[in-house]
């Protein structure tokens, strides 16, 4: 299937477009951009820098691969890497990485970034993540697979949000959100296990019960957190979800959202 480029679009010499790519009117594709087969770059999109885009993506009028808003950035060669089947809606901004942050801003497969989302330098977003309208993701944030971020949420730099976590809309997230949990509010607090999301994704009743018990044991006790986590491991450590839950908390550098 041939590449289709509108006469009013600008595709710079050096850009690499695989079969089936469509570039609509008034879009711009820079000289170092690589676009996978079947991707549609819609009218008004601006894609520049060392940016790699996977197959079968749909990119609306957004800015991708532009310089980061980081005063330490001095023009070094960094990049944006976007996976397959990613949908990037109107006015999304995705900034390339910085040398000090690993040099790559990365978005996984099957991600939906709704309108007005900002993805700052060196952010890592996993697979099958949904980020709702106007979410602002600061530099170096990590978001795990299957996470859902409610609209109008702000996420502080270096925060980690675990797999299958849910952040309620209009939240301000300043600390880490463990996998399988729900956080909401300004400042965000943990409110429990993501029961709805886990059921939808086919987690067993036994795993969900174990996660609910682990949440209570870890966060609704007078014991120090590390002591409580040791007890969680001893009593529930046969479940892989529990091991991931405990490991994430132990590795936190910013601390965990309070309950």
N, C-alpha and C positions, 0 to 999 in steps of 0.2 A: 504494500500500500504506500503510495507516494506521500512525501511531505507536502503540505499545503501552506503556503505563506501568502497572506494578503499583500497586495501591492503597497498598501499604506503602512505595513509593519516594517520594522527595522531589525534585521538579523545580521549582526556583524560577521565579517569574514573571520573564520576560526571557530565559530560556534558549531557544535555537533548535534544534529537532530536525527534521531532514528526514524525508521519507517512509520508512517501513520501520524506523525506529529502535525498538529494544526496550530498555526499562529494567526490569530485574528487581527482585524484592523487596529492600527495605532499601538500595538504591543512592541516592546523593545527586548531583544535578546543579545546580551553582550558576547564578546569574542572568546571568552573562556568558559562559556556555559555549555553543559552537556545535558540533553533532554532525551529521556527514554521513549520507546515506541508507544504510540497511541495517546500520548499526552496532549491535552488541549490547553493552549495559552490564550486566554480570552482577551478581548479588547481592553487596552489600557494597562496591561501588566508590564512591569519593569523588572527584568531579571538581569543581574550583572555579576561581576566578580567571578571567582572560581566556584561556580555553583553546579552541583550535580543533582539532577531531578530524575526520578525513576519512571517506570512505565505506567501508563493509563492514569496519570494525574489530571486534575482539572484545576487550573490556576486562574482566578478572576483578577480584577484590577488591583494588584498588590505589588509591594516592593520587596524584592528578595535579593540577598547577597550584597546589600549596601554596607557601608562602613559602620562599625559599632559605635555606640554612644559611650565610649570609654576613653577618658583623657589619657590613659596609658597607651592607647593604640597609636602607632607611629607609621602606619602604612605597610606593615608586614603582610606577606602573602598568607592569607587564611581562607577558609572556605565554608560553604554551606552544603550539606548533604541531605537530600530528601528521598525517602523511599518510594515504593510503588503504591498506586491507588490512593494518593493523598489528595484531599480536596481543600483548597485554600481560597477562602471567600474574599469579599470586597474589602480593600483597605487594610489587609494584613501586612505587617512589616516583619521581616525575618532578617536579622543582621548577622554578618559573618563573624567567625570566632576571633579570638585574640591569641597572641603568642603565649601569654601567661596562663591562658585558660585551656590550653590544648590545641587551639587553632581551628576547631571545628564546631559549628552549630549543626546539630543533627536531629532529624525528624524521621521516625520509623515508617513502617508500612501501615496503610489503612487508617490514617489519621484524618480527623476533620478539624480544621481551624476555622471557626466562624468569623464573621465580619469584625474588623477593627482589633483583632488580636495582635499583640506585640510579642515577638519572640526575640529576646536580646541575645547578645554574644555568648557563645559557648554553652548554650542551653542544650540539653539532651532530652528528647521526647521519645518514648518507646512506641510500640506498635498498638494499633486499635485504640488510640487515645482520642477523646472528644474534648475540645476546648471551646467553650461557648463564647458568645459575643463579648467583645471589649475586655477580655481577660488580658492582664498585663504581666508578663513573665520576665523577671529581671535576670541579669547575667548569671550563668553557671548553675541555674536551676536544673534539677533532674526529675523527670516525671516518668513513672513506670508504666508498663503495659496495662491497657484496659482502664486506666484512670479516667475520671470524668471531672472536669473543672467547670463549675457554674459561672454564669456570666457576671461581668463587672468585678471579678475577683482580681486582687493584686497579690503577687507572690514575690517575697523578698529574695534578694540574691543569695545563692548557695543553698537554698531550701531544697529538700528532697521530698517528693511525694511518691509513695510506694505503689506497687501493682494493685489494681482493683480497688484503689481508694476513690472516694468521692468527696469533693469540696463543694459546699453549698454556695449559691450565688451571693455576690456582693461581700465576700469574705476578704479579710486581710491576713495572709498566711505568713507568719514570721518565723515559724519553727517547722521541723519535719513532721510529715503526716505518715504514720506507719501504713504498710500495706493492709488491705482488707478493711480499712476503717473509714468513718465519715468524720469530717471536720467542717465547722462552719462558724461564722461570726467574725467580728472585728474587736479584738484579735481572735483568730480562729481557735476554737477549742474542739477537742475530740468528744463526740457524742455517742459513739458506739461502733459496732461492726456494720459494714455495708451489706446488710441482709438482702435488700432488694437486688443489688448488683450481683451478689454471689449466687443467689437463686437463679437469676436469669442466665448466668454463665455455667450452670450445671454443677456447681460444687455440691458434694454430698451433704446430707443432713449431719452426719457425724463430724465432718470438717467444720461446718458452720457452728455446730454446738461447741466444738473445741475452741474455735476462735472467739466465740462469745465468752466462754469461760476464761480464756487467756486474757481477754481485755479486762474483765472484772478483777482477775488476780493481779494484773500488772498495775492497773491505774486506780483501783478503788480499794486501796489498802493503806495502812499506816507504815508498812514496811518500806525501806529504801528500794528504789526501782531495781537495782541490780540483784538484790536479795529476792524480790518478787519474781524477776525473770528467771532466776535459777530454779525457783519452785515450779514455774510454768514449764521449763524444760524437763524437769524431773517427772512431772505428772502428765504432760501432754506432748512430749517431744517426739512421739512416734509419727505425728502428722507432719508432712513436709511444709504445710502452710504455717504451722506453729514455728518450725525452725526458721523459716523466712521472716516471720513476724519478729521473733526474738533477735535474730541477727541484724535486721534493719535498725532496731532500736539501739542495740549495743554499738553500732557503727556511727551513730549520729554525732555530728560535730556541733550543730546549732542547737541541739536539744529537741525534745519532742513537744508538740502542742499540748498544753495542759488540758485537763478534763473539766 
